[in-house]
Amino acid sequence: MTTDELYWDPYDAKFALDPYPIYQRLREEQPLYYNEKYDFYAVSRFADCERGLPDWRTFSSARGDILEIIQLGQEMPSGTLIFEDPPVHDIHRRLLSRVFTPRRISMLEPRVRRFCTDVLDPLVGTDRFDLIEAVGAEMPMRVIGMLLGIPEADQPAIRDMADEALRTEDGERMRFSGETLTNEAFGEYIDWRRDHPSSDLMTDLLNAEFEDEHGEVRRLTRDEVLTYVTVVAAAGNETTGRLIGWIGAVLAQHPDQRAEIAADPSLVPGAIEEILRYQPTGHSIARYVTRDADFHGRTVPAGSALLFIVGSANRDPRRHTDPDRFDIRRNVGQQLTFGLGGHYCLGASLARLEGRVAMEEILKRFPAWEVDWEEARLGQTSTVRGWKTLPLLLR
């Protein structure tokens, strides 16, 4: 097959509606794909993603992990650990890991459950509600707000700014600038917390001491804290909200398995893992190629942008048996929705917690529903895939 006969475009909404047929063709016909229009390469098989994502020396994050950002060639602000390579990345990640601990995450569960109770209880007895409006668009920013110490009244505005920064229109690329990663909206909270410390992550970041790449023991600068906070807020809000939407959509499409989960909540963690594999919130991870790399007898030249299509890799039959079948009892094992290697998503445990609590609380009140597919709308971005509206019809 030639590139004219097989074409994939991450900016075209027609592929976003159902990307899996084209992913299958890419895996089988052109496991190393080149898009001439946008000048990028892509790999779509699990083994290629598994090999490449941890190899930061060849596939660098230092120029970004989004295609548009890599091709802009901008310098990333210090502290943008998702856009860094070792050793700087490891220093900054260790610092954030110290304040983004499993204990801190687990302590959030009662508050996450209370949020679900507050938004879902008033909906009992109604015949429909929009899952995104009620839960998906609200929960992630509320939880990030709990972590960062942002007042609840201000959280929706922060969420909307994060959404706007990553949104693209059909056929368009992300309008990115360095200010996307240094949102001054958080500045007033940082300045307030410097003089009024609390038990939140923002206070910990302001006070944490570490040894930087120059061997100097110091604290983060205000700009570095600002970058950390902006990245955490944007990443946590954008992906977890879409996971909640996929819970509603996928379980509506598989009512028998939904009934099994409702009858046996111990199936919830496995169901979350399968939804993450089956309908990942982010479908590709971009890297800058620092040296020639060979895939399937062809060379990706140094200086190229390469997409690892994890949404395709998660459904590679070489990795998973009958991968297009949703199965809550599947032993998923390694899936690539949260990445792999040094850049494995630091917030993965938080996303799983939010997804698990949301699924448990939704099924506790609404064991059966359908989706009004005529009114459901996918949100269009070049980096994530999920529902902008998802009206549930209750039974």
N, C-alpha and C positions, 0 to 999 in steps of 0.2 A: 504494500500500500504506500502511496505517496502522501505528503503532508496536505495536498489539495483534497485528497479523498477522505482523509481522516483529520478533522479539525476540532480542536478544543480551545475554548476561550474563557478564562476565569472571570471575565467582566460581562459576559453575555447571560442575561437572566434565563434564557431558554434552557441553558445547561443546568442552572441552579434548580429548576423545577424538579428534575430527575437526572442527576449526574451519573447514575450507576451504569446505564447502558454504554455511555461513552467511556467510562472508566474501564469497563470490561474490554472494549476494543483497544484501548491504549495498552492495557496489560498484555493482550495477546498479539497485537499487530505492531505496536511501536512502544515497547517498554522503556525506550529512551525516545522522548518526543521533543521536537523543536518547533516552537511557534515563531514564524518569521515576522509576523505583524508586530508582536510585542517583544521579540528578541529574548526569549527565555527557553530553557530546557526544562523537562519534567520527567520524573520517574514515578511509576505507579505500582510497582510490585512490592510486596512486603519485604522481601529479602534486600532489595535495593535501598529501601528506606531504613531498614534495620542496620544495614552497613553504613549508610551515609550520615544519618543524623548525629551519632556520637563522634564522628570524625571532624572535630572542629578545625584541625590544621588544614584540611582540604576544603571543607564546607563551612565557611566562617559566618558567624553571626554579627561581626563587628560593624557591618554596614546595614544591619537590620534583618528582620525575619519576615518582612512583607515585600513583595516584588517591587511595588512602587517606590518604597523607601530605598531599597538597594540600588535601584536605577537612578535615583536622585543623586547618590554619592555624597550625601550630607554627613558631617561629623555628628555623632551622637553625644548628647550631654552625659557627663560623668554620673554614674549610678544607674544608668539604664541597663540593668544586668541582662535583660533579655536580648539586648543588642551589643553584647560584649563577648570576648573570648578570654580564656585563661591567659595569664594569671589574674588579671583584673576582675574578670567575671567571678572567679572562685572566691576572691576576697569579698566582693560585694554580696554574693549569694550567701556566704557564711554569715555575714552580718545580718542579713534579713532573716535567715533561718533561725538565728538566736532569738528573734522577737516574734517569729511566725511559727510558734512551736505547736506540736500535737496537743499539748495540754491546753494551750490558749484556744485552739480550734475546738477541742471537746467541750470546753467551758461555754462555748457559744450555743450548744445544742438546745438547752432550755429556752433561750431567748429566740432562737429560730423557730422552735415549736410554738412558742407563744405568739409570734408573728403570724404563723399559719392559722392558729386558732382564731386570732382576731379578724383575719380577712375572710376565712372560710365559713365560720359559724353563721354570720349574717346571710350567707348565700343558701343555707339549708332551707328547703321548701320552695326555692325558685325553680324555674324550668330551664334557665340557661344563664351562662356567664362566660366572659372572655378570660381564659386562663392566663393569658399574657398580661392583660390589664390588672387582674386581681393579684397574681402571684409572680409571674415571670419577670415583669418589668419592675417590680417593687422589692422582692426578697433580696436579690444580690446586692443592691446598693444599700439596703438597710443593714445587711450583715457586714459589708465593708465599712459602713459608717460606724457600726459597733466596734470594729477592730481599730479604726483610725481615731475614733472619738469625735466624729462630725455630728453636730446637732441634727436631730431627726428632721426638723423643719427644713433644713438646707439640703438634705440628701437628694430629693428629686431633681434639683437644679444641677447638682454635680453629676448625677446619672445622665441627664439629658445632654450635658456637654461631652461626656465620654462617648455617648451614642453618636452624636453629631460628628465627632472627630473621625470615626471609623466608617461612617455611612457612605456608600457610593450609589450613584444612579446607574440604570441599565446601560451597559456599554461604556461607562466612564471609569476612570481610575480614581483612587483615593487622592483627595486634595490634602497633601501632607506638608507640614512645615515643622521645624524644630520646636515651635511653640506647642505643638500637639503633645509633646512630652514634658513640658514645663508649664502646666496650667496654673496660672497665678491665682486662680480661684481658691486653691488650697493655701495660698500664702498667709492669709489672715489667720487661719487655724494654726499654722505652724508658729506664727509670731505669738499668738495667744498661749499656746501650749508651752512655749519657751519660758514664759513667766508664770504659767499656771499648770504645773505638771499634774498628770493623772496616771491611770493604770493602763492607758491605751498604747497601741503600737506607735503612734506618732511621738508620744513622749519617750518611748524606748529608743526610737531612732535618733531623737535629738540628743539623748544622753549616752548612747552606746559609744564606747571607745574601741578602736581597732587599729591594726597595723596596716597601713596602705601599701601600695606597690613600690613605694620608695623607701620602705622601712620606717616611716614616721608613724608614731602612735598618736592618734588624733580622734576627733569627733567629726561627723559629717558636717559639711557646710550647709547653710540654709538652702542653697540651690540643689545640692545633692539630696537633701530630705524631700524637697519639692518634687524632684524627679522620681524618687522612690514611691512617694505617695500617689503621684499621678499614674504611674505604671500599675501599681497594685489596684487602684480604683478602676481603671479602664479595663484591665484584664479580668478582674473578678466580676465586673458587671456584665461585660459583653458575652462571655461564654456561658456562665451559669444560668442566666435568664433563658438562653436558648435550650439548654438541657431540660429545663422545666417544661418548655413548649413541646419538646420531643417526647417527654413522658406522656403528655396528654394525647398527642397525635398517634404515637406508636401503639399505646395501649388501646386506643379507640379502634385501630386497625386489627388488633388481635384480642378480641373480647374474651375468648376462652382462657388465654393466658392471664389476662387482667383479673378474671374471676378467681383463678388459682392464687394469685398474689393476694387478693382481698381476703381470701379464706386462710392464707398462711403467710403472714407478714415476714417470716424468716426468709422468704424468697426475694424480698426487696433489694438487698445489696447485690445479688446476682443479676437481677433485672436491670438495675442501674448500670452495671458493667456492660451488659449486653446492649443497652440503648446507646451507651457511649461508643461501642464498636459499630453498631448497626446504623446509627444516625449521628455521627460526630458533629460537634458544633463548629469546629474549624476543619476545613478539608485539605488545606495545604500549608506547608511550612517552607519558607524561602531561605536560601543560603547563597552567599557569594562564593564562587569557586576560585580558590587561591592558586591552584596548580592544575594542570591537565588531569582529568579523571576519566577513566574508561568504564563504560557500561555497554554490555551486549555488543562488543566488537566495534563500538564507536567512541569517539573522544569528545568530552565536554571541555572546551578550551578554557584555560585560566582567564579570569576576568568576566566569565559568564554569570548569569543568574540562573539558579536551578531550583525548581519546585519539587519538594517531596510531597506527593499527593497521598496523604495519610488516609483520606476518605476512601480512596481506592485500595490502598494496602490493607485496610481493615476488612475488606471483602475479597481478598485474594484467596482463591481456592487452594493455592499451594500452602496456605497457612491455616485456613479454617475450612472444615468440611461443610458443604452446602452453605456458603457464606451469605447468600441472599435470603436465607430463612432466619426469621427472628425466633430465638429460643431462650427463654429465661433460665433454663437449666444447662445451657451451654457452659463448658469450662473454657472461658474466654482466654485465660492466660494473658500473654502480652498483647495488648492493643496499643495503637499509636496515637490515640486522640490527645493525650497529654504530652506527646513528644517522647524523646528517648535520649539518654545520656545526660550530660551536664546541664542541659537546658530543660530537663523534665520539669513539667509545670509545678512550681512551688506551692500553688494553691489547689493541687489535685485533691487533697484530703478534704479541704473546705468545700470544693464543688461536690464531691461525693456526699458529704454530710448534708448539704443543702438539698441535693437531689433526693437522698433517702428520706429525709424528714418530710419534704414536700409530697413524695409519693405516698408515704404512710398516712399523712393527714388528709390528703385528697381521697384516698380509697376508704378511709375510715368513715367519711361522710357521704361520698359519692361512689359506690362500688360499680356503677355502670353509667356510661355516657356514649353519645355519638358526637361527631364534629359536624358543624355546619360548614362543609367544605366550600360552598359557594361564597361564603363571607370570610373564610380564612385567607390570610395573606402572608406570603413569605417575605421576610425582611431581606433586602438586597444589599449585600456588601461583597467586596472582593475577598474578604478574609474569613468571614463566618457565615454560616447558613442556619437559619432558624425562622421561627414564626413571629411576624409582627402583630398579627391578630389570630386568635384561635378560639372561636366561640364553641363552647361545649353545650350540647343539648342533653339535659339530664333526664334519666328514666327512673 
